[in-house]
Amino acid sequence: MRDGANIEYRAELIRKSIHFCSLSIPVFYTFLSRSTALNILIPLTASFLLVDIARHYHAPTAQLFHKIFGLLLRPHEISNKSKPGSIRYRQLNGATNLLLSATFCVLVFPKIIVISSFAILIVSDSVAALVGRRWGRRKFLSKSLEGSIAFLVSAILVVLVTPKLSSSIGEYGIGAVSALVGMLIEASALPVDDNITIPLGVGGSMWGLYALFYPMLHKLLGVY
């Protein structure tokens, strides 16, 4: 890799290492009630959101924020951009989007779906980015085939170890299909941050497939 590419890859490695620490969200939620999790997530998310918005409008906040976190921000998270023919817009950073997504998922989805979908986001998104940047050669949708395969393989491994209601083969099948949905979302590079689209896509797929194939288990999910 060229020097510039090496520097960029090291920055991505640092970002994903920190991102991987977010695995604490599904791990801790395993042992917490929904109300306790929300009591932690809501004020934390509100604090991140407030600072993230303030940095776009308050110069001293922006200077301090970029001094501390600048290395971890991607170009689209640092400066205001405008698309041709569109109004100017301001981007939230990945951490804020992740917390917004976590709060929403805990509010909407049963616990075991939140745990699985967020573990897939954190593990598989990180693996896909690192593999794709280092070894990606063949294009798949908007990303690399190598990174997408890494996402799918790691997501299926996550499915094997995350909680289930009955541990039936069908439940693992639901997890595998939802992992595939997550891979397609990640590879599509949608305009919405993938810290939001991946867990919502994976969680929504799981929820729908349980309702379709395991209607009784689907009812039980509401109490977990």
C-alpha positions in Angstrom: 0.0 0.0 0.0 1.2 3.6 -0.7 2.1 5.8 2.2 -1.2 7.8 1.9 -3.2 4.6 1.7 -1.3 3.3 4.8 -2.1 6.4 6.8 -5.8 6.2 5.8 -5.9 2.5 6.7 -4.4 3.2 10.1 -7.0 5.9 10.7 -9.7 3.4 9.7 -8.2 0.8 12.0 -8.3 3.3 14.9 -11.9 4.2 14.1 -13.0 0.6 13.9 -11.2 -0.3 17.1 -13.1 2.4 18.9 -16.3 1.4 17.1 -15.7 -2.2 18.3 -15.9 -0.9 21.9 -19.6 -0.2 21.2 -20.1 -4.0 21.5 -20.6 -3.1 25.1 -24.1 -2.0 24.2 -25.5 -5.4 23.3 -23.3 -7.1 25.9 -24.6 -4.9 28.8 -28.2 -5.0 27.4 -28.1 -8.8 27.8 -28.1 -8.2 31.6 -30.3 -5.1 31.8 -34.0 -4.5 31.6 -35.3 -2.3 28.8 -36.2 0.5 31.2 -32.7 0.5 32.7 -31.1 0.4 29.3 -33.3 3.4 28.1 -32.5 5.3 31.3 -28.8 5.1 30.3 -29.2 5.5 26.5 -31.6 8.4 26.4 -29.5 10.9 28.3 -26.3 9.7 26.8 -27.7 10.0 23.3 -29.1 13.4 24.0 -25.7 14.6 25.3 -23.9 13.3 22.1 -26.6 14.9 19.9 -26.4 18.2 21.6 -22.6 18.4 21.3 -22.8 17.2 17.7 -25.3 19.9 16.7 -23.4 22.6 18.7 -20.2 22.0 16.8 -21.9 23.0 13.6 -23.1 26.3 15.0 -20.6 27.2 17.8 -17.0 27.8 16.7 -15.3 27.1 20.1 -17.2 23.9 20.4 -16.2 22.9 16.9 -12.6 23.7 17.5 -12.5 21.6 20.7 -14.4 18.8 19.2 -12.2 18.5 16.1 -9.1 18.9 18.2 -10.1 15.8 20.3 -11.9 13.7 17.7 -10.7 15.0 14.4 -8.7 11.9 13.5 -11.7 9.7 14.0 -14.0 11.7 11.8 -14.5 11.0 8.1 -14.5 13.9 5.6 -18.3 14.1 5.4 -18.5 14.3 9.2 -16.1 17.2 9.5 -17.3 19.9 7.1 -20.6 21.0 5.8 -21.2 19.8 2.3 -23.8 20.5 -0.4 -24.9 18.2 -3.1 -25.4 19.8 -6.6 -28.9 21.3 -6.7 -29.6 20.7 -3.0 -29.5 22.8 0.1 -26.6 22.7 2.5 -26.8 20.0 5.1 -24.8 19.0 8.2 -23.8 15.5 9.1 -24.0 13.9 12.5 -21.0 11.8 13.4 -21.0 8.0 13.5 -21.1 7.8 17.3 -24.2 10.0 17.5 -25.9 8.0 14.8 -25.1 4.7 16.6 -26.6 5.9 19.9 -29.7 7.2 18.1 -30.0 3.9 16.4 -29.5 1.9 19.7 -32.1 4.0 21.5 -34.6 3.5 18.8 -34.0 -0.2 18.5 -34.3 -0.8 22.2 -37.6 1.1 22.1 -39.0 -0.9 19.1 -37.4 -4.4 19.0 -37.4 -7.2 21.5 -34.2 -7.7 23.5 -32.8 -10.7 21.6 -33.3 -8.9 18.3 -31.5 -5.8 19.5 -28.6 -7.9 20.8 -28.2 -9.7 17.5 -28.7 -6.8 15.2 -26.3 -4.5 17.1 -23.6 -7.2 17.5 -23.8 -7.7 13.7 -23.5 -3.9 13.1 -20.4 -3.6 15.4 -18.6 -6.8 14.5 -19.4 -7.2 10.8 -19.3 -3.6 9.7 -15.8 -3.3 11.3 -14.6 -6.5 9.7 -16.0 -5.6 6.3 -14.4 -2.1 6.3 -11.0 -3.4 7.3 -11.0 -6.4 4.9 -12.5 -4.3 2.1 -9.9 -1.5 2.4 -6.9 -3.9 2.6 -7.9 -6.7 0.2 -10.9 -5.5 -1.7 -10.4 -5.8 -5.4 -13.7 -6.8 -7.0 -16.7 -4.5 -6.9 -20.0 -5.6 -5.4 -22.7 -3.0 -5.4 -21.0 0.1 -4.0 -18.4 -1.8 -2.0 -16.0 -4.6 -2.5 -16.9 -8.3 -2.9 -14.2 -9.3 -0.4 -15.5 -6.9 2.3 -19.1 -8.0 1.7 -18.1 -11.7 2.1 -16.3 -10.8 5.3 -19.4 -9.0 6.6 -21.6 -12.0 5.8 -19.3 -14.6 7.3 -18.7 -12.6 10.5 -22.4 -11.9 10.8 -23.3 -15.6 10.6 -20.7 -16.3 13.3 -22.4 -13.6 15.4 -25.8 -15.3 14.8 -24.3 -18.6 16.1 -23.5 -17.1 19.5 -26.2 -14.5 20.2 -29.3 -15.5 22.3 -32.2 -17.5 20.8 -35.7 -18.3 22.1 -35.7 -22.0 21.3 -32.3 -22.7 19.6 -34.1 -24.4 16.7 -32.5 -24.6 13.3 -35.2 -22.3 11.9 -34.1 -19.5 14.3 -30.5 -19.8 13.0 -31.9 -19.6 9.5 -33.7 -16.4 10.4 -30.4 -15.0 11.7 -28.6 -16.1 8.5 -31.1 -14.4 6.2 -31.1 -11.3 8.3 -27.3 -11.3 8.1 -27.6 -11.4 4.4 -29.9 -8.4 4.5 -27.3 -6.6 6.6 -24.6 -7.4 4.1 -26.7 -6.0 1.2 -27.5 -2.8 3.1 -23.8 -2.3 4.0 -22.7 -2.9 0.4 -25.3 -0.6 -1.0 -23.9 2.5 0.6 -27.3 4.1 1.2 -27.4 7.9 1.9 -28.4 7.2 5.5 -25.6 6.3 7.9 -25.1 2.6 8.2 -25.0 2.8 12.0 -28.7 3.3 11.5 -29.6 1.3 8.4 -27.8 -1.9 9.3 -29.4 -2.6 12.8 -32.8 -1.4 11.6 -32.6 -3.6 8.5 -31.3 -6.7 10.3 -33.7 -6.2 13.3 -36.7 -5.6 11.0 -35.9 -8.7 9.0 -35.6 -10.8 12.1 -38.9 -9.4 13.5 -40.7 -10.0 10.2 -39.4 -13.5 9.7 -40.3 -14.6 13.3 -43.8 -13.3 12.7 -44.0 -15.3 9.4 -42.5 -18.6 10.4 -42.7 -18.7 14.2 -45.9 -16.8 15.1 -46.0 -18.3 18.6 -42.3 -17.4 19.2 -43.0 -14.0 17.7 -45.5 -13.4 20.5 -42.9 -14.5 23.1 -40.4 -12.1 21.7 -42.4 -9.3 23.2 -41.5 -10.3 26.7 -37.8 -10.8 26.2 
